Structure formats: structure tokens, C-alpha cells
Amino acid sequence: MSENRSLKQGFAAGTSIAAAVIMVTVGIIQFCQGIAAVAENEVFVTGLNYVYKFDLTTWGWIHIVLGVLVAAVGLALFTGAGWARVTAIVIAAVSILANFLWLPYYPWWSVLIIALDVVVIWALSTWQPDRY
């Protein structure tokens, strides 16, 4: 039983490092996506009208701020600090919410980022460094 637990913890630890890399990458891309939304409104095509519709410039600034936060917390994850893990889980959850609301503008990218954020949350919540 302990060998199975050790294998699971080893996988979770490796995935936690991958989660840090994913968060930095997603943060940089969200930052660039936000710049594209702020700089040129014609880059994104709006489909149906949704209840939570914001101006594209507002969404751009949301993605710029969120991108910086996600990348910064991803870099902090490399230290392995407990506060960085908790903060990363919270920021990944906020990123899931923001990308769900971003679905009308860029659906496939939003679904991909939501899936990556779920992997990040799983990896960080299952890894127990004291049992590794």
C-alpha cells in the first residue's frame, strides 16, 4: 500500500512542477491575449450575446492582470512554499471562472485553459511534500 502511495505522491510532485510551468506559460499567453483585446477590438469576433458580456477592452484588462498574477504565482511555485501552493490553487480557480466567462470570445482556448487549470488544481492539492 505504501508503495502505491509513494508512486502517487511522486506523480503528484512531478505534476506540481509541471503545474508551475503550465501556470507561467498560461500567464504569459493570457497577458498577450489581454494586450490583443485592448489594442485591437477586431481580433476577436463576438458570437451570441451573454448575460455576463463586458466590453472587449475590459476583458483585455482582466486578462492582463490575471496573466501577470498567474505567471507570478507560477514562478513562486518553483520554491515549493506552502503559501505559493494555496495561492496557486485560488488563482487557478479564478482563472477557470474568467475563462468560462471568456467562452463567447474564444471558446476553444477557454476550454483548453480551463482543463489546464483543473490539472494544476489537482496536482497542487494532491501533492504532500512531507510524504514524498
N, C-alpha and C positions, 0 to 999 in steps of 0.2 A: 504494500500500500504506500509506503513512504517513497519508493522508487517512482511510482506513478505521480505522486505529489511533487517530487523533485523535478520530474520531467515537465510537468505542467508549469511549475514556477520558472524553470529555465526558458520555456517557450514564452511565458509572460514577460520575463526580463528582457529577452531579445526583442519581443514585440514592443516593449516600452521604449527601447532605444529607437526602434523604427517609428514609433509614435512621435518621438521628438523630431525626427527627420521629416515625417509627414506634416507635423504642425508648422515647422519652419517653411516648408515648401508651400503649403496651403496658405499660410500667412502672406508670403511674398506674392503669390498669384492673386489672392483676394485684394491685396494692395493695388496691384496693377489693374485688376478688374474695376476697382473703385476709381482709379485715375481715368480709365477709359469711359466710365459712366459720367464722370464730372466734365471731362474735356470735350466729349463729342456725343451728344444725345442720339445720333443716328446709328451708332454702333449696335445698339440693342433694339430689337423690334418688340413692341408690346402686343400681346395677344388679347385675350379676354380681359375685361375689367374685373378686378377682385376687390373685396371689401378692404383689404389692407394695402391698397395702392398708395404709394408715395411717388413724389416726383423723382425722376431718374437721377437728378443731381443729389437729392437727399440720400438715395440708395448708394450713390457713389461715395459720399462721405461716410456713411455707415460702414461700407466695405473697406475704406481706407483705414478707419480707426480700428475696426475688427481685425484687419490684416496685420497691422502693427502689433496689436495685443497678442494675436495667435503666434506670430513669429517670435516675439519676445518671450512668451511663456514656453514655446518650444525650445528656445535656446537655454532657458533656465532648467528645463527637464534634463539636460545633459549633466547637471550637477547631482541629480538624484535626490534632491531635497524633498522632504515631505510636503512643504508648502507649495512647491512647484507642481507636484502631482495633483494636489487638491485644486489648485488654481487652474491647471490644465483641464481637469475634468469639467469645471464650471465654464471655462472659456469654450471648450468643445461643445458643451450643451447650448451655449449662447450662439455659437456658430451654426449648430443644427437648426435652431429657431430662425436665425437670419436667412439661411439658405432655403429653408422651407418657404419663407415669405418672398424670396427672390425667384421662386419657381416660374412665375409668369414671364420673366425676362430671359432666363437662361436655364431651361429645365434639365437638360442632361448634365450640365456642370453642377447644378444644385444637388441632384441626386447623387452624383459621384462624391461631392464634398460631404454630404450627409453620411454616406456609407463610410468614408474615411474617418469622420468624426466618431462614428459608432465604434470603429476599430480602436481608435485612440482611447475612448472611454473604457472599453473592455480591457485593454492592455493595462491601463493605469490603475483600474480598480481591482484587478485580479493579482497584480504583482505584489508580493510581500517580501521586500528585500531581506528581512531578518530570517526568513526561512530558506533562503537560497544558498 
